[in-house]
């Protein structure tokens, strides 16, 4: 197989192609999919997944994971609603919520990097803890009377287009994340850490500090997502964003990010996010039950882990066959 063909069948390329095929089929075969209202609804509902997927991609590339992102978002929204009820201005509340996200990410990061605990176990624990704190903070109340200009920004569209107003800030954040991961020494260090922590340390990379920064960034973006969620759906509740972590992890892994770290692209991750979002939208238009949609998401999560591994094994097997069929390419031992 030629190098150009090998590149063309990379897993992230396959996911991008599947997204294009799904969109073409949906425009042609699913009633209501192509109207502006539905496309705006699709993108708006996918943005929370996409926002958290940006730092999650960097974190998984480095060999770690954060399953507390949805609970951090819910806690951020609960604190936002509580402070708004107490008469604080929204311009003061939002920075405080973002700072809270930084603290949540810092707690996760310190437990992982300083105590050496596995991130999977740590963030399962903080997933429950942060959600419990959110319920203590706000109880069963739902806060809905936020300022109209913020509600309009979170749920409104750009002029007569189908694009949500919040899509432009996401594009800016995406561009920053792409540059950081694929065009900076810091980004290259993430791939090195994910491939081999020991080798990364010998190369002079400060592994613990790098991972701590990623956990803090993930907490920050999760809190930002919690604020957006409350404004987009015009409701701050302690259970906001429940289940978001499953969608984020499924989308990121579906995009070809290796769960073991060291491999992946942000382009693939974003393609995975919007593939999952478009699929959920199509299932809703076809009146597929919410329970069935959860099953589909779970199946995609399994496929997203299995698919790249199978593709790599096939690639290794083909390389082995090429080497066996061309023995003259092997180095000749010196006499």
Secondary structure as GFF3:
##gff-version 3
##sequence-region A 1 335
A	DSSP	alpha_helix	3	8	.	.	.	ID=ss1
A	DSSP	alpha_helix	11	29	.	.	.	ID=ss2
A	DSSP	alpha_helix	36	61	.	.	.	ID=ss3
A	DSSP	alpha_helix	69	85	.	.	.	ID=ss4
A	DSSP	alpha_helix	90	113	.	.	.	ID=ss5
A	DSSP	alpha_helix	119	138	.	.	.	ID=ss6
A	DSSP	alpha_helix	148	155	.	.	.	ID=ss7
A	DSSP	alpha_helix	166	182	.	.	.	ID=ss8
A	DSSP	alpha_helix	185	195	.	.	.	ID=ss9
A	DSSP	alpha_helix	197	202	.	.	.	ID=ss10
A	DSSP	alpha_helix	207	232	.	.	.	ID=ss11
A	DSSP	alpha_helix	244	254	.	.	.	ID=ss12
A	DSSP	alpha_helix	266	285	.	.	.	ID=ss13
A	DSSP	alpha_helix	290	325	.	.	.	ID=ss14
A	DSSP	three_ten_helix	327	329	.	.	.	ID=ss15
###
